Amino acid sequence: MSVHKQAMELVLKAAEADIAETFVERGVTDKYSEAGDDVVFDVAVLHAYRIFVRICESQGFKADAAFFADMAAELAEDMAHEGAQGD
């Protein structure tokens, strides 16, 4: 198993634990509800931001939250556009 795949497995396990904890904290009992979707989205974005910060720090850059938000929005827009073209 590659280092990348191992790292992704660990990130997913950490996210699963954070999602379960956040369900309890927010009192969400139906993971298929809109509130459940919100939990998964919030945890995914938080994990992505944490990874962004760690990569920036390891490369000697200052992590910029506004830059992260702008780039994430641009990436999401590009992916939505690509998805619409594939339909």
VMD Tcl script that builds the backbone (N, CA, C; Angstrom):
set m [mol new atoms 261]
animate dup $m
set s [atomselect $m all]
$s set {name element resname resid chain x y z} {
  {N N MET 1 A 0.852 -1.175 0.000}
  {CA C MET 1 A 0.000 0.000 0.000}
  {C C MET 1 A 0.899 1.239 0.000}
  {N N SER 2 A 0.581 2.186 -0.861}
  {CA C SER 2 A 1.395 3.392 -0.973}
  {C C SER 2 A 1.221 4.285 0.259}
  {N N VAL 3 A 2.177 5.148 0.472}
  {CA C VAL 3 A 2.120 6.093 1.591}
  {C C VAL 3 A 0.889 6.985 1.446}
  {N N HIS 4 A 0.605 7.401 0.215}
  {CA C HIS 4 A -0.562 8.259 -0.028}
  {C C HIS 4 A -1.855 7.546 0.380}
  {N N LYS 5 A -1.985 6.295 -0.027}
  {CA C LYS 5 A -3.188 5.536 0.298}
  {C C LYS 5 A -3.305 5.335 1.810}
  {N N GLN 6 A -2.192 5.051 2.472}
  {CA C GLN 6 A -2.202 4.883 3.925}
  {C C GLN 6 A -2.634 6.182 4.610}
  {N N ALA 7 A -2.107 7.299 4.127}
  {CA C ALA 7 A -2.456 8.599 4.707}
  {C C ALA 7 A -3.945 8.888 4.531}
  {N N MET 8 A -4.470 8.597 3.349}
  {CA C MET 8 A -5.887 8.829 3.093}
  {C C MET 8 A -6.758 7.948 3.988}
  {N N GLU 9 A -6.340 6.714 4.205}
  {CA C GLU 9 A -7.087 5.816 5.090}
  {C C GLU 9 A -7.142 6.400 6.506}
  {N N LEU 10 A -6.018 6.934 6.981}
  {CA C LEU 10 A -5.981 7.532 8.317}
  {C C LEU 10 A -6.843 8.786 8.397}
  {N N VAL 11 A -6.813 9.600 7.359}
  {CA C VAL 11 A -7.644 10.807 7.325}
  {C C VAL 11 A -9.118 10.421 7.368}
  {N N LEU 12 A -9.503 9.405 6.592}
  {CA C LEU 12 A -10.902 8.969 6.582}
  {C C LEU 12 A -11.330 8.411 7.935}
  {N N LYS 13 A -10.452 7.670 8.593}
  {CA C LYS 13 A -10.780 7.145 9.923}
  {C C LYS 13 A -10.950 8.288 10.919}
  {N N ALA 14 A -10.080 9.288 10.846}
  {CA C ALA 14 A -10.191 10.446 11.733}
  {C C ALA 14 A -11.489 11.201 11.456}
  {N N ALA 15 A -11.833 11.345 10.201}
  {CA C ALA 15 A -13.068 12.042 9.833}
  {C C ALA 15 A -14.285 11.265 10.336}
  {N N GLU 16 A -14.272 9.962 10.197}
  {CA C GLU 16 A -15.387 9.145 10.682}
  {C C GLU 16 A -15.580 9.339 12.182}
  {N N ALA 17 A -14.479 9.369 12.924}
  {CA C ALA 17 A -14.566 9.573 14.370}
  {C C ALA 17 A -15.103 10.970 14.676}
  {N N ASP 18 A -14.627 11.985 13.950}
  {CA C ASP 18 A -15.106 13.352 14.160}
  {C C ASP 18 A -16.578 13.488 13.788}
  {N N ILE 19 A -17.004 12.816 12.727}
  {CA C ILE 19 A -18.410 12.861 12.325}
  {C C ILE 19 A -19.291 12.252 13.409}
  {N N ALA 20 A -18.899 11.083 13.907}
  {CA C ALA 20 A -19.681 10.433 14.960}
  {C C ALA 20 A -19.776 11.328 16.194}
  {N N GLU 21 A -18.679 11.943 16.578}
  {CA C GLU 21 A -18.658 12.834 17.737}
  {C C GLU 21 A -19.533 14.063 17.499}
  {N N THR 22 A -19.471 14.610 16.290}
  {CA C THR 22 A -20.248 15.807 15.970}
  {C C THR 22 A -21.743 15.497 15.929}
  {N N PHE 23 A -22.118 14.297 15.450}
  {CA C PHE 23 A -23.528 13.897 15.500}
  {C C PHE 23 A -24.035 13.968 16.940}
  {N N VAL 24 A -23.250 13.426 17.863}
  {CA C VAL 24 A -23.645 13.411 19.273}
  {C C VAL 24 A -23.703 14.839 19.814}
  {N N GLU 25 A -22.660 15.637 19.538}
  {CA C GLU 25 A -22.619 17.024 20.034}
  {C C GLU 25 A -23.815 17.834 19.559}
  {N N ARG 26 A -24.219 17.626 18.305}
  {CA C ARG 26 A -25.321 18.403 17.724}
  {C C ARG 26 A -26.683 17.732 17.910}
  {N N GLY 27 A -26.691 16.556 18.503}
  {CA C GLY 27 A -27.952 15.862 18.726}
  {C C GLY 27 A -28.596 15.343 17.446}
  {N N VAL 28 A -27.779 15.068 16.442}
  {CA C VAL 28 A -28.297 14.553 15.168}
  {C C VAL 28 A -28.474 13.040 15.290}
  {N N THR 29 A -29.696 12.587 15.087}
  {CA C THR 29 A -29.978 11.150 15.196}
  {C C THR 29 A -30.174 10.485 13.843}
  {N N ASP 30 A -30.442 11.272 12.804}
  {CA C ASP 30 A -30.641 10.729 11.460}
  {C C ASP 30 A -29.513 11.204 10.559}
  {N N LYS 31 A -28.562 10.304 10.294}
  {CA C LYS 31 A -27.411 10.717 9.494}
  {C C LYS 31 A -27.781 11.008 8.048}
  {N N TYR 32 A -28.976 10.612 7.625}
  {CA C TYR 32 A -29.423 10.866 6.256}
  {C C TYR 32 A -30.267 12.132 6.131}
  {N N SER 33 A -30.379 12.868 7.230}
  {CA C SER 33 A -31.147 14.113 7.234}
  {C C SER 33 A -30.277 15.273 6.730}
  {N N GLU 34 A -30.908 16.426 6.566}
  {CA C GLU 34 A -30.159 17.624 6.182}
  {C C GLU 34 A -29.134 17.978 7.257}
  {N N ALA 35 A -29.512 17.804 8.515}
  {CA C ALA 35 A -28.568 18.068 9.615}
  {C C ALA 35 A -27.387 17.108 9.539}
  {N N GLY 36 A -27.649 15.857 9.152}
  {CA C GLY 36 A -26.569 14.885 8.968}
  {C C GLY 36 A -25.647 15.291 7.833}
  {N N ASP 37 A -26.243 15.751 6.743}
  {CA C ASP 37 A -25.437 16.248 5.619}
  {C C ASP 37 A -24.549 17.405 6.056}
  {N N ASP 38 A -25.130 18.301 6.869}
  {CA C ASP 38 A -24.369 19.459 7.351}
  {C C ASP 38 A -23.168 19.021 8.186}
  {N N VAL 39 A -23.372 18.012 9.022}
  {CA C VAL 39 A -22.271 17.505 9.854}
  {C C VAL 39 A -21.145 16.986 8.968}
  {N N VAL 40 A -21.494 16.150 8.001}
  {CA C VAL 40 A -20.472 15.567 7.124}
  {C C VAL 40 A -19.743 16.666 6.368}
  {N N PHE 41 A -20.488 17.628 5.834}
  {CA C PHE 41 A -19.870 18.735 5.102}
  {C C PHE 41 A -18.938 19.533 6.006}
  {N N ASP 42 A -19.414 19.883 7.191}
  {CA C ASP 42 A -18.593 20.682 8.112}
  {C C ASP 42 A -17.298 19.968 8.482}
  {N N VAL 43 A -17.395 18.681 8.769}
  {CA C VAL 43 A -16.201 17.906 9.135}
  {C C VAL 43 A -15.254 17.800 7.944}
  {N N ALA 44 A -15.793 17.567 6.761}
  {CA C ALA 44 A -14.942 17.460 5.566}
  {C C ALA 44 A -14.187 18.759 5.314}
  {N N VAL 45 A -14.871 19.883 5.420}
  {CA C VAL 45 A -14.217 21.179 5.188}
  {C C VAL 45 A -13.173 21.440 6.270}
  {N N LEU 46 A -13.502 21.125 7.508}
  {CA C LEU 46 A -12.542 21.328 8.596}
  {C C LEU 46 A -11.294 20.479 8.389}
  {N N HIS 47 A -11.473 19.224 7.990}
  {CA C HIS 47 A -10.311 18.365 7.737}
  {C C HIS 47 A -9.501 18.881 6.557}
  {N N ALA 48 A -10.164 19.330 5.507}
  {CA C ALA 48 A -9.447 19.884 4.359}
  {C C ALA 48 A -8.639 21.108 4.777}
  {N N TYR 49 A -9.233 21.956 5.605}
  {CA C TYR 49 A -8.521 23.153 6.057}
  {C C TYR 49 A -7.325 22.774 6.928}
  {N N ARG 50 A -7.501 21.814 7.798}
  {CA C ARG 50 A -6.383 21.375 8.648}
  {C C ARG 50 A -5.233 20.833 7.798}
  {N N ILE 51 A -5.574 20.062 6.781}
  {CA C ILE 51 A -4.539 19.543 5.876}
  {C C ILE 51 A -3.854 20.684 5.152}
  {N N PHE 52 A -4.629 21.650 4.671}
  {CA C PHE 52 A -4.079 22.831 4.003}
  {C C PHE 52 A -3.084 23.560 4.915}
  {N N VAL 53 A -3.478 23.755 6.170}
  {CA C VAL 53 A -2.608 24.440 7.133}
  {C C VAL 53 A -1.316 23.654 7.339}
  {N N ARG 54 A -1.429 22.350 7.511}
  {CA C ARG 54 A -0.238 21.521 7.737}
  {C C ARG 54 A 0.696 21.546 6.530}
  {N N ILE 55 A 0.138 21.482 5.320}
  {CA C ILE 55 A 0.969 21.539 4.109}
  {C C ILE 55 A 1.655 22.892 4.020}
  {N N CYS 56 A 0.926 23.961 4.259}
  {CA C CYS 56 A 1.532 25.300 4.219}
  {C C CYS 56 A 2.677 25.403 5.221}
  {N N GLU 57 A 2.429 24.957 6.442}
  {CA C GLU 57 A 3.464 25.023 7.470}
  {C C GLU 57 A 4.684 24.209 7.087}
  {N N SER 58 A 4.464 23.017 6.529}
  {CA C SER 58 A 5.605 22.172 6.167}
  {C C SER 58 A 6.416 22.764 5.022}
  {N N GLN 59 A 5.778 23.616 4.224}
  {CA C GLN 59 A 6.469 24.249 3.101}
  {C C GLN 59 A 6.968 25.648 3.445}
  {N N GLY 60 A 6.752 26.069 4.687}
  {CA C GLY 60 A 7.241 27.370 5.139}
  {C C GLY 60 A 6.350 28.540 4.757}
  {N N PHE 61 A 5.095 28.271 4.414}
  {CA C PHE 61 A 4.153 29.334 4.060}
  {C C PHE 61 A 3.191 29.588 5.205}
  {N N LYS 62 A 2.658 30.786 5.233}
  {CA C LYS 62 A 1.619 31.113 6.196}
  {C C LYS 62 A 0.288 30.677 5.597}
  {N N ALA 63 A -0.490 29.917 6.354}
  {CA C ALA 63 A -1.803 29.484 5.882}
  {C C ALA 63 A -2.758 30.669 5.913}
  {N N ASP 64 A -3.416 30.897 4.803}
  {CA C ASP 64 A -4.335 32.022 4.663}
  {C C ASP 64 A -5.751 31.464 4.488}
  {N N ALA 65 A -6.601 31.648 5.501}
  {CA C ALA 65 A -7.954 31.095 5.465}
  {C C ALA 65 A -8.770 31.656 4.311}
  {N N ALA 66 A -8.627 32.936 4.016}
  {CA C ALA 66 A -9.380 33.540 2.912}
  {C C ALA 66 A -8.953 32.928 1.578}
  {N N PHE 67 A -7.647 32.705 1.412}
  {CA C PHE 67 A -7.149 32.075 0.192}
  {C C PHE 67 A -7.705 30.662 0.073}
  {N N PHE 68 A -7.702 29.914 1.183}
  {CA C PHE 68 A -8.257 28.562 1.184}
  {C C PHE 68 A -9.717 28.597 0.742}
  {N N ALA 69 A -10.498 29.493 1.314}
  {CA C ALA 69 A -11.922 29.573 0.983}
  {C C ALA 69 A -12.124 29.920 -0.490}
  {N N ASP 70 A -11.351 30.870 -0.992}
  {CA C ASP 70 A -11.467 31.254 -2.399}
  {C C ASP 70 A -11.117 30.096 -3.324}
  {N N MET 71 A -10.020 29.416 -3.023}
  {CA C MET 71 A -9.585 28.314 -3.881}
  {C C MET 71 A -10.543 27.128 -3.789}
  {N N ALA 72 A -11.072 26.865 -2.609}
  {CA C ALA 72 A -12.033 25.765 -2.454}
  {C C ALA 72 A -13.309 26.068 -3.237}
  {N N ALA 73 A -13.758 27.319 -3.192}
  {CA C ALA 73 A -14.955 27.704 -3.942}
  {C C ALA 73 A -14.711 27.582 -5.448}
  {N N GLU 74 A -13.531 28.001 -5.879}
  {CA C GLU 74 A -13.195 27.905 -7.304}
  {C C GLU 74 A -13.123 26.438 -7.745}
  {N N LEU 75 A -12.508 25.599 -6.919}
  {CA C LEU 75 A -12.419 24.176 -7.240}
  {C C LEU 75 A -13.813 23.548 -7.310}
  {N N ALA 76 A -14.671 23.878 -6.347}
  {CA C ALA 76 A -16.030 23.338 -6.343}
  {C C ALA 76 A -16.791 23.771 -7.587}
  {N N GLU 77 A -16.608 25.016 -7.972}
  {CA C GLU 77 A -17.271 25.518 -9.181}
  {C C GLU 77 A -16.773 24.777 -10.417}
  {N N ASP 78 A -15.463 24.581 -10.509}
  {CA C ASP 78 A -14.893 23.840 -11.640}
  {C C ASP 78 A -15.420 22.414 -11.683}
  {N N MET 79 A -15.483 21.770 -10.532}
  {CA C MET 79 A -15.955 20.388 -10.478}
  {C C MET 79 A -17.438 20.299 -10.832}
  {N N ALA 80 A -18.225 21.269 -10.386}
  {CA C ALA 80 A -19.655 21.287 -10.728}
  {C C ALA 80 A -19.826 21.473 -12.222}
  {N N HIS 81 A -18.999 22.335 -12.805}
  {CA C HIS 81 A -19.057 22.573 -14.253}
  {C C HIS 81 A -18.691 21.313 -15.012}
  {N N GLU 82 A -17.627 20.628 -14.579}
  {CA C GLU 82 A -17.213 19.378 -15.206}
  {C C GLU 82 A -18.303 18.320 -15.071}
  {N N GLY 83 A -18.930 18.268 -13.899}
  {CA C GLY 83 A -20.008 17.305 -13.679}
  {C C GLY 83 A -21.196 17.575 -14.578}
  {N N ALA 84 A -21.502 18.848 -14.807}
  {CA C ALA 84 A -22.624 19.213 -15.674}
  {C C ALA 84 A -22.312 18.850 -17.124}
  {N N GLN 85 A -21.072 18.938 -17.505}
  {CA C GLN 85 A -20.677 18.586 -18.883}
  {C C GLN 85 A -20.764 17.088 -19.102}
  {N N GLY 86 A -20.560 16.312 -18.032}
  {CA C GLY 86 A -20.570 14.861 -18.134}
  {C C GLY 86 A -21.973 14.279 -18.193}
  {N N ASP 87 A -22.976 15.088 -17.860}
  {CA C ASP 87 A -24.371 14.603 -17.852}
  {C C ASP 87 A -24.948 14.497 -19.240}
}
mol reanalyze $m
mol bondsrecalc $m
mol representation Tube
mol addrep $m
